[in-house]
Amino acid sequence: MNILLLIIKGIVTGMAVMIPGVSAGSMVMSMGVYEDLMLLISGRKAEKKSTLPRLIPFVIGVLAGIFLFAFIFKALLKSYPFPTSCVFIGLILGGIPMLWRRVNKKKLTPVSWAPFVAAVAVVVVMLILSRTTSAANSLQPSIVNFILTVVLGFLAAATMIIPGISGSALMLILGYYNEITERLTQLAKGFGTLNWAAIGENLLVFVPFLIGAVIGIVLVAKAIRRLLDRWPNGTYLCMIGLMAASPVAVIAKIDMSATTWGVGIVLVSLVCLVAGFAVSYVLSRKD
């Protein structure tokens, strides 16, 4: 049952990775596996050994979620954008109480809220920048694009591991979101039809992306763990600010043109929001 639960958590996180404005870091935090991930990446040998069995099914779920989004959830988000987004907004917000419980309230002062305010400002700036940039750049396999893709993988992973910062939103800002998602779809179709030419071409994009992602995850995880050890209150308040502001980015990024507004859609969206919050809150409380 625990393995199945971890796979489900991974699937939700994997789908979140692909939605602009949704932070994978927020989802990992909300799913209650963030600390295990930090220990696996930057912990001591004994800590890594104890967390690895727990995270293997989670990673399997993440990969399944990414491919599930490429085929199914992308269509659902297109046909029912607002209710679908409300599920993920609820999942993100449901993880905030867990973080708030870890803040030492006795040490809070007005100045202590500066990281929270700064974090909200970061999300707003990223949102503004992502609305003014194109997403039409190409990653056609070449030596130059190999290096560029490693850098993109590093940046995407570095932002994804920070709760509240959306790696997909960053790819939109840099102009590579459409290219990456389209190539992911082509790679999935290639495996489905055994089209080796499509598989080979798109792997030439994703292999360097994964190399950069691994480097980014390791370095940023070490930095976050040091911040949590030395400055826990400020770090947790910064994460809370990033997560609290991220729903605005989610709503701003979805295409509302397919939504027919009415009492029904509002009620369904509200139910999705509450359901997402409840699931995340219960899972984080359990962990």
N, C-alpha and C positions, 0 to 999 in steps of 0.2 A: 504493500500500500504506500509506503514512504517513497519507494522508487517511482511508482506511478505519479505520485504527487509532485515529485521533483521534475519529472518529464513534462507534466502539465505546466508547471511554473516556467520551465525552459521554453515551451511552445509560446506562451504569452509573451515572454521576453523577446524571443526571436521575431515575432510579428511586430513588436514595438520598435525594434531596431529599424524596420523598414518604413515607418510612418514619420514624415517630417514633423518636427515639433515634439514628438514623444521621445523622451530620454530613456535609453536602455539602462543607464545607470540608475535612474529613478525606479524603473521596473524591477531591476535586480534588488534594490534596496527594499522596495515594497513587497517583493516575494520572500524576503527574509534570508537571502543567501549571500548578501554583500560581504559580510565579515568572513565567511568561509572562502569567498573568492579572493579577498585580500590576503588571507593566510596562505592559500595555495600559491599565490603569485610571489608574495614577499615574506612569508613566514619562515620559521626554522624547519629543519628536516622533519622533525616529529610532527609539527603542525601540518605540513604539507601531506605527510603520510596519512594523517587522520581525516583530512578534508577531501582528499582525492576521490575515494569511493562515493562520497556524497555528491560530488559535483559532476561525475561522469554522466549519470542520467540527466542532469540538468543541461549539460552541454549538448547531449543528444537531442533533448527537447528544443534547445535554441536553434540547432540546425534544421530540425523538422519545422519549426515555426517560420523560419526564413523562407523555406521552399513552399510551405503552406500559404504564406502571404502572396508569393509570386503567382500562385494558381487560383486560390479561392478568396482569400481575405481582401486582396486588391479589388476584386469585383464587388465585394460586399461594401467596401469603403467608398467605391464609386457610386453604387446604387443607393446606399443609405449612409451618407457621410456623417451626419450629425449624431444619430444614435450610436453608430459604431465608434466614433471618436469619444463619445461620452463614457463608453465602457473603459477605455484606456485612461481617460481623465480621472474616473473614479478609482481605478487601480493605483494611479500615481498618488492621489490625495489620501488614499487609505493607508499609505505607508508613513505619512507625516507624524501621526501620533506615536509611532514607534520611535522615531527620532527625537521627538519632544520629550519622551520619557527619559532619554539619556542625557538631556541637558541638566546641568546643576543649577537649579533655579535660585539657590541661595547666593550664587556669585553673579547673578545677572544685574547689570546696570544699564542706563540708557546708552552708554558707549558700546556695550556688548552687542547691541543690535546693528552695529555698522556692517558686519559681514552679511547679515540678512538683507539689508538695503542694497549693498553692493551686488549681491547675487541677483536680486530682482532686476537691477539695472543692466547686468550682463545679458540676461534673457531678452530684455527689451531691445538692446542694441543689436543682438543677433537677429531678432525678428525684423527690425528695420532694414538691416543689411541684406537679409535673404529676400526681401521684397523688391529690391532694386538691382538684382543681379540675374544674369541669364543662366540657364541650366543646359546649355547645348554644346558643351565641350566634348571632345572625343578622346578616347583612350585606345585608339588603334595600336596594336602591338608594335613597339619600336624600342630602341635602347633608351631614348629620352623619356618616353612614356613609361618604361619600366621603372626608372628612378622616380618619376612623378607619382606613379601609382604606389610605390613604397611609402612616399611622403604622405599621400592621401590616406593610406591605411594607418599610418602612425597617428595622424590627426584625428581620424574617425574613431579609432580605438581609445585614444587619450580622452576624447570628449565623451564617448559612450560610457566610460567607467566612472565619470563624474556625475553623480545624481543631479538631474535638472538640465543638463546640457545635452542637446540632441545632436548626435553625430550626423543624422540625415539632414538636419537643418544646416549644419556646417557645410555638408556637401552641396546643398542648394546655394549657399553663399558663394562657394568656390566655383559653382557652375558644373558640377559633375554628378549630381543626383540622378538625373534621367539616364545618363550613360551607364552608371553602375547598376541601377535597377533593371534596365533593359538587357544588359549583358547577363545579369543573374537569371532573368527569365529565359534568355537564349540558352544558357548553360543547363538549366533545368529541363528545357525541351530537348536539348541535345542528348541528355542522359535518358530521357523518356523514349526517344526515337532511335537511340544508338547512332546519332549523327556525329561521327568522330571528328569531322572537320570543325563543326561548331563547338564541340567540347574542347578541342585543342586550342582554338583561337581564344575562347573565353577564359580558359585556364591560364593563358598567358597574361591575362589581366588580373585574375583573382589570386594567383600565386604570389606575385609581388605585393598585392594589397594585404594578403594575410601575413607576409613577412613583416611589413611595416606595422600591422596591427599587433602582432606579438610583442614587438619592441615597445610600442606605445603603451600597451597594457602593463608590461613589467615595470617600466620607469614611472608611470603615473601611479600605479598601485603602491609602490614604495614611498612615493612622496605623500600620498594620502594617509598611509599608515603612520608616517612620522608626524603629520599634522594632528592626527587623532590622539597620538601619544602625548604630544607636547602642548597642544592647544585644542582640547576636545570641545569646549563650549563654542568657541568661534567657528570651528569646523562644522559642528552639527547645525548651528544656526545658518551658516552659509548653505549647507545642503538643504535645509528646510526652505530657505528663500528661493533656491533654484527650483525645487519641486513645487512650491506654492505658485510660482510664476509660470511654470511650464504649460499649464492648461490654456493660458492665453495664446501661447505660441501654437498649440495644437489646433485650436479653433481658427486662428488666423490662417493656418496652412491648408485646411481642408476646403475642397471645392463644394460650395453650397448650391451650385446651379441645379443639381439633381434633386434637391430637397423641396417638397411641396409642404409649406408650413400650414399647420392647423393644430387643433387641440390634441389629436391623436399622436402626431409626431412629437409634440412637446412632452406628452405623458410617457410615451415609449422611451424617449431620450432620458427623462428623469429617472425612470425605472432602471435603465442601463447604467446611469451614473451611480445610483444608490447600490445597485448590484455589484458593480465594479469596486466601489468603496468597501462594501461589506466583505467581499472575498479577500481583498488585499488586507483589510484590517484584521480579519480572523487569522489569515495565514501568518501575518507578521507577529500577532500576539502569540500564536502557537510556537513560533521559532524563538 
